[in-house]
Structure formats: structure tokens, C-alpha cells
Amino acid sequence: MYLKTSLVRLGATAVTALALTFAGIGTATAAAKPNTIDYFSSGGKKRAMVIFQPRDSSKEAERVTVDDLSKDGHYIWTEIYDVTAQKKEGECQTSSYKNCVFQIPEGHKVRINVYRMNSKNVEFMDEVKTKSGKLPTA
């Protein structure tokens, strides 16, 4: 009888711990800000993908991921602006794939201009926008 009672207590404790773990995961996931993913085309082909990843806390940095999808001798160059503070935060460029880190205050609007370049010409492709057509927010 004692063994049966102990197993029941152990099972109840395990179920409670598991429920608390899932509740914590659900809360963390719900608080996460969505990434902004945008594709850019030229000449009828997808040429670049840019991802803006806002931070989830004041200690983390925003990340901009740039992916040159065509790899045709051009490179993708981005300019990152803090629109709210009206200042340029930096640049991120690659002819393959690159992650860049920026410290932008939480709640600030961000403008990311995307260019496709080689040694002879520069093509402004557009700026990164959310699905609803707005600038992303840090």
C-alpha cells in the first residue's frame, strides 16, 4: 500500500512539474516578437532575402540576416536606420550569407534599405517591410 501511494505522489509531482514547464515555454513563446522576412527581386528572379530579428529583452541585440540568393558576382548591401532616433545604425553586406548585430532601443521603428551592387552599378531594390507594409519595430 505504501509503494502504491508513493508512486501516485511521484506521478502527480511529475505531471505538475511538466505542466509548469509547458506553461513557462508558452509564456516565453507568446512574448517573443515576430521576425520580419522580406524577399527582393530583380529581372524576374529572387535576388536577396533579408530578415530582421527584434530582441526579446533589453540585453539582447537586434539581428539583420542578409542572404544573397543569386550569387552571380553582385553583392547585397543593406543600410540600417533607427527612424525614431533619426540616425544610421550601420551596414550589413555580403555576397553569400551574413548576420549583423545592432543595438536599437526597444520600440523604435527601423528602416532597412536593400541594394544589389557590383563594381559597375548599384540597384536600389526597396526597403524591408512587415506583411502589413509597415517598417519593422525593434
N, C-alpha and C positions, 0 to 999 in steps of 0.2 A: 504494500500500500504506500509506503514512504517513497519508494522508487517511482511509482506512478505519479504521485503528487509533485515530485521534483522535476520530472520530465514535463509535466504540464506547465509548471512555473518557468522552466527553461524555454519552452516553446513560446509562451506568452511574452517573455522578455525579448526573445529573438524577433518576434513579429513587431513588437513596439519599436525596437531599435531599427528594424528595416523600414518601418513606416516613417520614423523621424528622418532617416537618411533620404528617402524619396521626397519627403516634404522639403528638406533643405535643398535638394537638387532642383526641385520645381521652382522654388523661390529664386535661386541663383539664375536659372534659365529665364524666368519671367522678367528679371531686372535687366537682362543683357540688352544692349542697344543693337539694332539690326545693322548689318553691313550694307553698304551701297555698292552695287556691282554695275558697271556700265561698259558697254562694248562700243567700239568706234570702227567705222568702215570707210574705205576709200577705194574707188574703182570697182565697186561691187563686191569687195572682199572684206571680211572682218580683219582688221589690221592690229587692233590693240584691245586689251581688257584692263580696266583699272578698278581696283577695289579699295574703298575707304572703310577702315575699321575703327569706329569710335571706341574710346576707352570705356571701361565699366567702373572705374574708380579714379579718384584724383591722383593716385600714384602711378597709374599706367599711362602710356603714351598712345596717341593715335598712330595707326599704320596705314601707309599707302602702298599697295602692291601693284606693280606695273608689269604687264606681260605683253611682249611683242609677239603677236600671233603669226605674222607672216615671215619674219626672219629673212628679209630679202635685201639686206645691205643698208636699210634705213634703221633708225632707232627711234624709240618713243621717249619723248621728253615731257615731263609734267611740271607745272608751276603750282605750288600750294599757297593759297592766301587765306588768312584769317579775315573774313569780311567784316565781322563785328568790330575787331580792333583796327581794321584798315591797314594791315601790314602783311608783307610777304613772309611766309614761314620758311620757304626753301624750295628745292627742286628735287626731282627723282627722275633718273633717265636710265634706259637700258636698251640693249639690242637683243635681250633674251628675257630674263625674269628677275625682278628685284623687289625687295621690301625696304621701305624707308620709314623712319620713325620721326614724329613731330610732336611737340608739346603745345597743344592748343587748349585754352581754357574751356571747361565744360559749358555747353550751351551755346557756344559761338558757331556761327554759320561759316562754312568752309567752301571756297571756290577752288576747283582743281581744273586748270586749263590743260588740254592734251594736244600735243603736237607730234607730227611724224616728220623726221628730218633725215637728210643725208648731207654729204659735203656740198651739194649744189642747190638744194632747195629746202624750204620749210613749208609745211602744210598744217594750218590750224584745223584740228578735227572737231573740237567742241569742248564743252566743259562737262564734268561729271554731275549727273542729276539723279535724284531719287526716282522711284517708279512714278511718283505723282508729279514729276517735273520740277521739283524744288532743289535748292542746294542742300547738301547733307549738313548735319549738325554734329559738333563734337560732343 
